[in-house]
Amino acid sequence: MSLFVLWVNERGEEELATPALGRDLVLPGITRQTVLDVATAIRPQIKGTPRRKGASRRFLPCGVASAVWHASSYAVAERDVRMKKDLIPAFKEGRVREIFCTGTGALVVPVEGLHFQGTFYGGSEGIEAAEKKAHPQLHAASFAEAVKEHILDIQTGELPRHPFVVEC
C-alpha cells in the first residue's frame, strides 16, 4: 500500500505528500498514480462533500486529523516523508490533517493513527480538533473519501470521457 499525508508542511504550506519513488522503497502502483493525478486534477473542486449519488456519508472515526478539508489550493508532492523528521513533529505541532493509504484491492483507506516506538499519534491531535470540538454538528467528508468518490465516478462512468478510462 502507498501512504499519503494531508498536512501543513514544515514551510507552512498545505500539501498532500506521498513518499517519492526511488531507492526501491515504494512500489510505483497504478492506484498510487491515479490518486496523485486525481488529487492534482480536482484541487479546486475539493470542498469536503461526496459528489457521487448515493455516496457514503461516513466520516473519519476520530481520524488522524480532520474530517473537514477547506483548502481549494494545496501542493501535491512526491517527497521524503520520514517518521522522526517529518511525521512525528507534524503530529506534535498539530499540522497533520489526514493520513490515508491506497492499494489496488482497497482503493483508498483512511488511517486512524500511527503507533511508533510505544506512542500513538492520531485521534484528536489534528489541526482542526478545536474546530471539531467547538462545532460537533459540523460534518464533512474526508479528503480521502472525496478522492475515492472521484475515482469511483471515473470507474462507473459518472464522469464521461475521462482520460483515465480506456474502452476495451
Residue frames as qw, qx, qy, qz and C-alpha x, y, z in Angstrom:
[[0.000, 0.889, 0.459, 0.000, 0.00, 0.00, 0.00],
 [0.379, 0.402, -0.023, 0.833, 1.05, 3.58, -0.57],
 [0.307, -0.598, -0.491, 0.554, 0.92, 6.23, 2.16],
 [0.144, 0.631, 0.240, 0.724, -0.48, 9.75, 1.69],
 [0.330, -0.469, -0.477, 0.666, -0.32, 12.58, 4.23],
 [0.046, 0.780, 0.322, 0.535, -2.51, 15.65, 4.02],
 [0.565, -0.556, -0.296, 0.532, -0.86, 18.28, 6.18],
 [0.095, 0.988, -0.116, 0.047, 0.59, 21.70, 6.59],
 [0.853, 0.212, -0.223, 0.421, 4.24, 21.07, 5.75],
 [0.613, -0.433, -0.192, 0.632, 7.24, 22.49, 7.60],
 [0.236, 0.100, 0.199, 0.946, 7.14, 25.60, 5.37],
 [0.242, 0.361, 0.437, -0.787, 3.52, 26.32, 6.37],
 [0.398, 0.213, -0.501, -0.738, 2.08, 25.19, 3.01],
 [0.809, 0.084, 0.394, -0.427, -0.96, 22.96, 2.63],
 [0.257, 0.492, -0.777, -0.296, 0.26, 19.76, 0.97],
 [0.968, -0.002, 0.133, -0.214, -0.71, 16.24, 0.01],
 [0.062, 0.688, -0.720, -0.064, 2.53, 14.28, 0.29],
 [0.993, -0.007, 0.077, -0.088, 3.46, 10.72, -0.56],
 [0.580, -0.519, 0.502, 0.376, 6.89, 9.10, -0.42],
 [0.403, 0.695, -0.405, -0.436, 8.79, 9.53, -3.67],
 [0.977, 0.211, -0.006, 0.027, 9.66, 6.65, -5.95],
 [0.388, 0.706, -0.518, 0.289, 13.27, 5.58, -5.94],
 [0.136, -0.486, 0.766, -0.398, 15.53, 3.72, -3.59],
 [0.486, -0.067, -0.846, -0.208, 13.21, 0.71, -4.13],
 [0.051, 0.084, 0.722, -0.684, 11.09, 1.65, -1.10],
 [0.492, 0.397, 0.324, -0.704, 7.83, 2.50, -2.86],
 [0.453, 0.261, 0.803, 0.286, 6.01, 0.42, -5.46],
 [0.125, 0.202, -0.256, -0.937, 5.08, 2.54, -8.49],
 [0.249, 0.368, 0.889, -0.106, 1.47, 1.37, -8.35],
 [0.021, 0.415, 0.566, 0.712, -1.34, 2.40, -10.66],
 [0.337, -0.781, -0.525, -0.028, -3.66, 3.29, -7.77],
 [0.467, -0.547, -0.089, 0.690, -0.96, 5.50, -6.24],
 [0.231, -0.006, 0.390, 0.891, -0.50, 7.30, -9.56],
 [0.127, -0.602, -0.647, -0.450, -4.27, 7.62, -10.04],
 [0.392, -0.776, -0.404, 0.284, -4.61, 9.26, -6.62],
 [0.381, -0.381, 0.126, 0.833, -1.79, 11.69, -7.46],
 [0.096, 0.223, 0.560, 0.793, -3.42, 12.54, -10.79],
 [0.251, -0.694, -0.630, -0.240, -6.91, 12.88, -9.32],
 [0.428, -0.682, -0.302, 0.510, -5.70, 14.96, -6.36],
 [0.270, -0.225, 0.254, 0.901, -3.99, 17.31, -8.80],
 [0.018, -0.336, -0.652, -0.680, -6.97, 17.45, -11.17],
 [0.336, -0.692, -0.597, -0.229, -9.67, 18.07, -8.56],
 [0.370, -0.084, -0.383, 0.842, -7.85, 20.59, -6.36],
 [0.177, -0.136, 0.006, -0.975, -10.37, 23.39, -6.95],
 [0.606, -0.283, -0.506, -0.544, -13.34, 21.02, -6.51],
 [0.506, -0.184, -0.763, 0.357, -12.49, 19.58, -3.09],
 [0.309, -0.532, 0.062, -0.786, -14.98, 21.00, -0.66],
 [0.135, -0.187, 0.840, -0.491, -15.30, 18.02, 1.66],
 [0.687, 0.191, 0.369, -0.596, -18.58, 16.67, 0.31],
 [0.431, 0.028, 0.857, 0.282, -19.01, 13.40, -1.58],
 [0.342, 0.353, -0.253, -0.833, -20.40, 14.07, -5.06],
 [0.228, 0.020, -0.907, -0.352, -21.37, 10.59, -6.19],
 [0.665, -0.261, -0.170, -0.678, -25.07, 9.79, -5.99],
 [0.920, -0.293, -0.213, -0.150, -25.65, 7.52, -3.03],
 [0.479, 0.469, -0.565, 0.481, -22.12, 8.08, -1.73],
 [0.634, -0.407, -0.568, 0.331, -21.37, 7.07, 1.81],
 [0.128, -0.855, 0.053, -0.500, -21.64, 9.83, 4.37],
 [0.839, -0.427, -0.182, 0.283, -19.33, 8.05, 6.82],
 [0.070, 0.932, -0.267, 0.234, -16.71, 10.24, 8.34],
 [0.466, 0.404, -0.684, 0.389, -13.30, 9.58, 9.80],
 [0.735, -0.530, -0.419, -0.049, -13.69, 7.71, 13.09],
 [0.499, -0.827, 0.093, 0.241, -11.77, 10.23, 15.23],
 [0.794, 0.553, -0.006, 0.253, -9.37, 10.18, 12.28],
 [0.687, -0.030, -0.098, 0.720, -5.73, 11.05, 12.22],
 [0.107, -0.129, -0.089, 0.982, -6.83, 14.56, 11.84],
 [0.370, 0.284, 0.213, -0.858, -9.75, 16.35, 10.42],
 [0.405, 0.426, 0.801, 0.112, -12.84, 15.17, 8.71],
 [0.249, 0.914, 0.245, -0.206, -13.06, 18.69, 7.29],
 [0.568, -0.066, 0.342, 0.746, -10.92, 19.98, 4.43],
 [0.178, 0.858, 0.281, -0.391, -11.41, 23.61, 3.44],
 [0.203, -0.565, 0.433, 0.672, -8.48, 24.32, 1.14],
 [0.745, 0.617, 0.203, -0.152, -9.04, 24.72, -2.56],
 [0.508, 0.755, -0.388, 0.144, -5.33, 25.05, -3.19],
 [0.723, -0.553, 0.412, 0.045, -2.68, 22.67, -1.98],
 [0.225, 0.623, -0.712, -0.234, 0.53, 21.22, -3.31],
 [0.991, 0.004, 0.070, -0.112, 0.72, 17.59, -4.39],
 [0.072, 0.790, -0.608, 0.029, 4.24, 16.36, -3.66],
 [0.966, 0.006, -0.223, 0.130, 6.24, 13.19, -4.05],
 [0.068, 0.768, -0.463, 0.438, 8.87, 13.63, -1.35],
 [0.409, 0.056, -0.818, 0.402, 10.55, 12.02, 1.60],
 [0.593, -0.570, -0.042, -0.566, 8.09, 11.53, 4.45],
 [0.482, 0.190, -0.763, 0.387, 10.10, 10.31, 7.44],
 [0.574, -0.601, -0.556, 0.009, 8.68, 9.33, 10.82],
 [0.553, -0.504, -0.279, 0.602, 11.14, 11.09, 13.15],
 [0.282, -0.109, 0.155, 0.940, 11.99, 14.08, 10.99],
 [0.186, -0.186, -0.420, -0.869, 8.60, 14.81, 9.40],
 [0.500, -0.441, -0.638, -0.386, 5.54, 12.98, 10.73],
 [0.527, -0.457, -0.585, 0.414, 6.15, 12.97, 14.49],
 [0.174, -0.203, -0.149, 0.952, 6.93, 16.72, 14.64],
 [0.257, -0.218, -0.446, -0.829, 3.90, 17.40, 12.41],
 [0.528, -0.496, -0.681, -0.107, 1.65, 15.44, 14.78],
 [0.459, -0.409, -0.452, 0.647, 3.09, 17.19, 17.83],
 [0.066, -0.172, 0.046, 0.982, 2.61, 20.60, 16.19],
 [0.423, 0.519, 0.585, -0.458, -0.95, 19.75, 15.08],
 [0.212, 0.522, -0.410, -0.717, -0.17, 20.04, 11.36],
 [0.029, 0.023, 0.956, 0.291, -1.46, 16.63, 10.25],
 [0.559, 0.075, -0.005, -0.826, -4.96, 16.81, 8.77],
 [0.922, 0.125, 0.158, -0.331, -5.38, 13.29, 7.45],
 [0.108, -0.447, 0.855, 0.241, -3.47, 10.15, 6.53],
 [0.875, 0.234, 0.214, -0.365, -4.67, 7.51, 4.12],
 [0.376, -0.312, 0.802, 0.343, -3.30, 4.56, 2.20],
 [0.688, 0.459, -0.157, -0.540, -4.01, 3.37, -1.31],
 [0.320, -0.251, 0.898, 0.170, -3.84, 0.00, -2.97],
 [0.267, 0.025, -0.739, -0.618, -5.32, -1.99, -5.81],
 [0.316, -0.362, -0.876, -0.045, -7.75, -4.00, -3.70],
 [0.227, -0.568, -0.570, 0.549, -8.59, -1.36, -1.10],
 [0.245, 0.784, 0.308, 0.480, -8.51, 1.73, -3.36],
 [0.061, 0.571, -0.287, 0.767, -8.37, 4.42, -0.62],
 [0.664, -0.474, -0.568, 0.111, -8.37, 3.64, 3.12],
 [0.186, -0.852, 0.174, -0.457, -8.33, 6.28, 5.90],
 [0.617, 0.053, -0.624, 0.476, -5.75, 5.72, 8.65],
 [0.478, -0.811, -0.307, -0.137, -6.93, 6.49, 12.17],
 [0.342, -0.884, 0.319, -0.021, -3.47, 6.85, 13.65],
 [0.675, 0.477, -0.523, 0.208, 0.10, 5.64, 13.79],
 [0.793, -0.601, 0.096, 0.036, 1.78, 3.68, 16.55],
 [0.618, 0.609, -0.333, 0.369, 5.51, 4.42, 16.67],
 [0.404, 0.283, -0.625, 0.605, 8.02, 3.47, 19.37],
 [0.260, -0.335, -0.782, 0.457, 5.34, 2.96, 22.01],
 [0.126, 0.402, 0.251, -0.872, 3.36, 6.12, 21.26],
 [0.338, 0.584, 0.715, 0.184, 0.08, 6.50, 19.38],
 [0.029, -0.283, 0.127, 0.950, -0.20, 9.55, 17.12],
 [0.140, -0.343, -0.723, -0.583, -3.65, 10.46, 15.88],
 [0.199, -0.617, -0.713, 0.268, -7.10, 10.93, 17.35],
 [0.027, -0.942, -0.325, 0.082, -7.74, 14.48, 18.47],
 [0.512, -0.501, 0.181, 0.674, -4.23, 15.74, 17.73],
 [0.470, 0.460, 0.501, 0.562, -5.17, 17.00, 14.25],
 [0.205, 0.095, 0.046, 0.973, -5.08, 20.60, 13.15],
 [0.355, -0.357, -0.285, -0.816, -8.86, 21.07, 13.29],
 [0.390, -0.287, -0.834, 0.266, -9.54, 19.36, 16.62],
 [0.013, -0.275, -0.399, 0.875, -10.53, 22.66, 18.24],
 [0.388, 0.085, -0.310, -0.864, -12.97, 23.44, 15.42],
 [0.516, -0.163, -0.801, -0.256, -14.49, 19.96, 15.65],
 [0.284, -0.301, -0.736, 0.536, -14.86, 20.37, 19.43],
 [0.112, 0.261, 0.181, -0.942, -16.45, 23.82, 19.06],
 [0.597, 0.264, -0.186, -0.734, -18.81, 22.67, 16.27],
 [0.381, -0.121, 0.916, -0.040, -19.62, 18.97, 16.87],
 [0.638, 0.523, 0.464, -0.323, -22.59, 19.19, 14.50],
 [0.360, 0.751, -0.385, -0.399, -20.26, 20.07, 11.59],
 [0.771, -0.061, 0.616, 0.150, -19.68, 17.02, 9.40],
 [0.506, 0.716, -0.312, -0.367, -17.95, 16.81, 6.06],
 [0.981, 0.167, -0.020, 0.099, -16.38, 14.03, 4.10],
 [0.595, -0.568, 0.342, 0.454, -12.68, 13.44, 4.47],
 [0.225, 0.704, -0.479, -0.474, -10.26, 14.34, 1.72],
 [0.181, -0.197, 0.948, 0.172, -9.57, 10.62, 1.24],
 [0.434, 0.454, 0.750, -0.209, -13.28, 9.98, 0.74],
 [0.382, 0.786, 0.013, -0.487, -13.54, 12.81, -1.79],
 [0.101, 0.556, -0.731, -0.382, -10.64, 11.35, -3.79],
 [0.280, 0.041, 0.959, -0.002, -12.10, 7.84, -3.55],
 [0.463, 0.609, 0.527, -0.369, -15.52, 9.05, -4.71],
 [0.321, 0.748, -0.299, -0.498, -13.92, 10.80, -7.68],
 [0.022, -0.344, 0.903, 0.256, -12.10, 7.60, -8.66],
 [0.355, 0.295, 0.871, -0.167, -15.35, 5.63, -8.31],
 [0.439, 0.718, 0.172, -0.512, -17.07, 8.21, -10.52],
 [0.209, 0.597, -0.644, -0.431, -14.40, 7.51, -13.14],
 [0.147, -0.116, 0.981, 0.052, -14.80, 3.74, -12.79],
 [0.341, 0.448, 0.785, -0.259, -18.60, 3.81, -13.04],
 [0.274, 0.407, 0.566, 0.663, -18.78, 6.25, -15.93],
 [0.114, -0.847, -0.435, 0.285, -20.30, 9.11, -13.90],
 [0.086, -0.760, 0.259, 0.590, -17.55, 11.28, -15.38],
 [0.812, 0.522, 0.260, 0.010, -17.91, 10.86, -19.14],
 [0.670, 0.671, -0.092, 0.305, -14.90, 10.72, -21.45],
 [0.471, -0.831, 0.288, 0.062, -12.36, 10.87, -18.64],
 [0.412, 0.698, -0.584, -0.045, -8.73, 10.38, -19.76],
 [0.324, -0.393, 0.831, -0.225, -8.28, 7.52, -17.24],
 [0.776, 0.216, 0.501, -0.317, -10.94, 5.42, -18.97],
 [0.101, 0.388, -0.764, -0.505, -9.84, 3.15, -21.79],
 [0.837, 0.171, 0.097, -0.511, -12.51, 1.29, -23.72],
 [0.402, -0.284, 0.859, 0.144, -11.80, -2.40, -24.29]]
